[in-house]
Amino acid sequence: MILIKLGGSVITDKTQYRTFNRDVVSRLCKEIRDSGAGAIIVHGGGSFGHVVSKEYSLQNGLIDFRQIPAVARVQYDMRELNLMVINELLNAGMPAISVPPGSCFMMDDGKLIVDDPKVLLSASHLGIMPVMFGDVVFDRSKGFGICSGDQIMEVLCTIYNPKKVVFVSDVDGLYEKDPKTNPDAKLLTELTSELLSSVSGESGIDDVTGGVRAKMEAMLRITTPERECVLVNGSVPGRLYSLLKGDEVISTTAKGGL
């Protein structure tokens, strides 16, 4: 089984509030289907999740009750995005269902708590694809907090023990600095903990889930001697398909753990 994260940067336009890249998502769903890979999918929030969350500092938990309408708005926006992703998966012939993270998990001071994974396991055992997503989740210590797609990926690795984990983004891999603002940025084809300390975590887009550095750390925590973790560019047609089929493609592979 392969665990796939469709990043918010590739399924939405992160510079435009609530802008869904339908054509890209439709293509990616067909690439996953055509690869024949048994997959479980998580997706990010992109412009549906980060804009309001950033404005009201939802990542910091409950500060004052003026945030409460924003919590409701982000949850609404994320469910709408999730249903659009689900629709493209169904159109591609994959039996996908929406599983909001708050239906399975709580948080405690920002850490995901998994008391019982039976809902997720029951779906996958029946051949149904559970699709989770970054969202606002209730937090025992802070009232609520942002549960990122990357956090969900780490938890799902402990539940499913996938043989491969794929992060789909809008860049060719991880760079030493932001390639969108630094044309001379060097692509890192392999990521190790030693490299992490020298890599810039800068990003051109506000991201309440920690940005590029948080993703690099998550990739290193996920990788094991038996499991590879790869970041690939989903904006390039056919690249995800080729990776899932086992072909060598431009990408970054995490090695050695954190």
C-alpha positions in Angstrom: 0.0 0.0 0.0 1.2 3.5 -0.9 0.3 6.6 1.2 -0.1 9.7 -1.0 -0.4 13.4 0.2 -1.8 15.7 -2.4 -0.3 19.0 -1.3 -2.4 22.2 -1.1 0.1 23.9 -3.4 -0.8 21.6 -6.3 -4.6 21.1 -5.8 -5.3 24.8 -5.2 -3.9 28.2 -6.1 -2.5 29.2 -2.7 -2.5 32.9 -3.7 -6.2 32.9 -4.4 -8.8 32.2 -1.6 -10.8 29.1 -2.3 -9.4 28.4 -5.8 -9.5 24.7 -6.8 -7.3 23.3 -9.5 -9.9 20.9 -10.8 -8.0 19.9 -14.0 -4.8 19.1 -12.1 -6.6 17.1 -9.5 -8.6 15.2 -12.1 -5.4 14.2 -13.9 -3.6 13.2 -10.7 -6.6 11.0 -9.7 -6.4 9.3 -13.1 -2.6 8.8 -12.7 -3.2 7.1 -9.4 -5.9 4.9 -10.8 -3.9 4.0 -13.9 -0.8 3.1 -11.9 -2.7 0.3 -10.2 -1.3 1.3 -6.8 -3.3 0.5 -3.7 -3.4 4.0 -2.2 -4.7 5.9 0.7 -4.9 9.7 0.1 -4.5 12.7 2.3 -4.7 16.3 1.0 -3.6 19.7 2.2 -5.7 22.8 2.7 -4.1 25.3 0.3 -6.1 28.4 -0.3 -9.2 26.8 1.3 -7.5 26.3 4.7 -4.6 28.6 5.2 -6.0 32.0 4.5 -8.6 32.3 7.3 -6.5 30.2 9.6 -3.6 32.6 9.3 -5.8 35.7 9.6 -7.2 34.5 12.9 -4.1 32.7 14.2 -6.0 29.4 14.6 -2.7 27.5 14.8 -2.1 29.1 18.3 -5.4 27.7 19.7 -8.1 29.6 21.5 -7.0 33.1 22.3 -10.4 34.8 22.2 -13.9 33.9 21.2 -13.7 36.1 18.0 -11.9 33.1 16.5 -14.9 30.8 16.8 -16.6 31.9 13.6 -13.3 31.4 11.8 -13.0 27.8 13.1 -16.4 27.1 11.6 -15.5 28.8 8.3 -12.3 26.9 7.9 -14.0 23.6 8.7 -16.7 24.5 6.1 -14.1 25.5 3.5 -12.1 22.3 4.0 -15.0 20.0 3.7 -16.0 21.7 0.5 -12.4 21.2 -0.9 -12.5 17.6 0.3 -15.7 16.9 -1.4 -14.3 18.3 -4.7 -11.3 16.0 -4.4 -13.6 13.1 -3.6 -15.7 13.8 -6.6 -12.6 13.6 -8.9 -11.6 10.3 -7.3 -15.1 8.9 -7.9 -15.1 10.2 -11.5 -11.8 8.3 -11.9 -13.5 5.1 -10.7 -12.0 4.9 -7.2 -14.4 4.3 -4.2 -13.3 7.2 -2.0 -15.0 8.5 1.1 -14.5 11.6 3.2 -13.0 11.0 6.7 -12.6 14.4 8.5 -9.6 14.1 11.0 -11.9 15.3 13.8 -14.0 12.2 13.4 -11.0 10.0 14.3 -8.5 12.2 16.2 -8.2 14.8 18.8 -5.1 16.9 19.6 -3.3 17.6 22.9 -1.1 20.7 22.7 -0.7 20.3 19.0 0.0 16.5 19.1 -2.4 14.2 17.3 -4.0 11.6 19.6 -5.2 8.4 18.1 -7.4 6.5 20.5 -9.0 4.1 18.0 -8.2 3.6 14.3 -11.1 1.2 13.7 -13.0 3.6 11.4 -10.1 4.0 9.1 -9.2 0.3 9.1 -12.8 -0.8 8.5 -13.0 1.3 5.4 -9.7 0.2 3.9 -10.4 -3.5 4.7 -13.6 -3.2 2.6 -11.6 -1.8 -0.3 -12.9 1.7 0.3 -10.4 4.6 0.1 -10.5 6.9 3.2 -9.5 10.4 2.2 -8.4 12.7 5.1 -7.3 16.3 5.0 -5.7 19.1 7.0 -8.3 20.8 9.2 -9.1 22.5 12.5 -9.3 19.8 15.2 -10.3 20.1 18.8 -7.3 20.2 21.2 -7.5 19.1 24.9 -5.1 21.8 26.0 -5.7 24.7 23.6 -9.3 24.3 22.7 -8.5 23.7 19.0 -5.6 23.7 16.7 -4.5 23.1 13.1 -4.0 19.4 12.2 -1.8 19.5 9.1 -1.9 16.9 6.3 1.7 16.1 7.1 0.8 15.2 10.7 -2.0 13.0 9.4 0.6 11.3 7.1 2.8 10.5 10.1 -0.1 9.0 12.1 -1.3 6.9 9.1 2.1 5.5 8.7 1.8 4.0 12.2 -1.7 2.6 11.4 -1.0 1.2 7.9 2.7 0.8 7.7 2.9 1.6 4.0 5.8 0.5 1.9 6.1 3.9 0.2 5.0 7.4 1.1 4.6 10.1 -1.6 4.2 13.8 -1.1 2.9 15.5 -4.2 3.8 19.2 -4.5 4.2 21.9 -7.2 8.0 21.8 -7.3 10.4 19.1 -8.5 11.5 18.3 -5.0 13.1 19.9 -2.0 15.6 22.7 -2.6 18.3 24.3 -0.5 16.2 27.5 -0.8 12.9 28.6 -2.3 13.3 28.0 -6.1 10.4 30.3 -6.9 12.4 33.3 -5.7 15.9 31.9 -6.2 16.4 30.6 -9.7 19.8 29.2 -8.8 18.4 27.0 -6.0 19.9 23.5 -6.0 17.6 20.5 -6.0 18.3 18.0 -3.3 17.7 14.5 -4.8 18.3 13.0 -1.4 17.4 14.4 2.0 19.2 13.5 5.2 19.1 14.9 8.7 22.6 16.3 8.1 21.4 18.3 5.1 18.3 19.6 7.0 20.4 21.9 9.2 21.8 23.7 6.1 18.6 24.1 4.2 16.6 27.3 4.2 13.0 26.9 5.3 11.8 30.1 3.5 8.6 30.1 1.6 6.8 32.7 -0.5 3.4 31.8 0.9 2.1 32.1 4.4 1.6 28.6 5.8 0.1 27.9 9.2 1.3 24.3 9.2 5.0 25.2 9.3 6.0 25.4 5.6 8.9 23.7 3.9 11.0 22.8 6.9 8.1 21.1 8.7 7.6 19.0 5.5 11.3 18.0 5.4 11.2 17.0 9.1 8.0 15.0 8.6 9.6 13.2 5.6 12.6 12.2 7.7 10.5 11.0 10.5 8.4 8.9 8.2 11.3 7.2 6.3 12.7 3.9 7.6 15.1 1.3 6.2 12.0 -0.5 4.8 10.0 2.5 3.7 10.9 5.3 1.3 9.5 8.7 1.3 9.5 10.8 -1.9 8.5 14.3 -2.8 7.4 14.7 -6.5 6.1 17.4 -8.7 2.4 16.8 -9.5 2.2 19.8 -11.8 4.1 17.8 -14.4 1.8 15.4 -16.3 2.7 11.8 -15.9 5.3 12.2 -13.2 3.3 10.8 -10.3 2.1 7.9 -12.5 5.7 7.1 -13.5 6.8 7.3 -9.8 4.0 5.0 -8.7 5.0 2.5 -11.5 8.5 2.3 -10.2 10.2 4.5 -12.8 13.0 6.9 -11.9 11.8 10.5 -12.0 13.0 13.9 -10.8 12.2 14.0 -7.1 13.6 14.1 -3.6 13.9 11.0 -1.5 14.3 11.1 2.3 16.9 8.7 3.7 18.2 7.8 7.1 15.5 9.2 9.4 15.6 12.2 11.7 
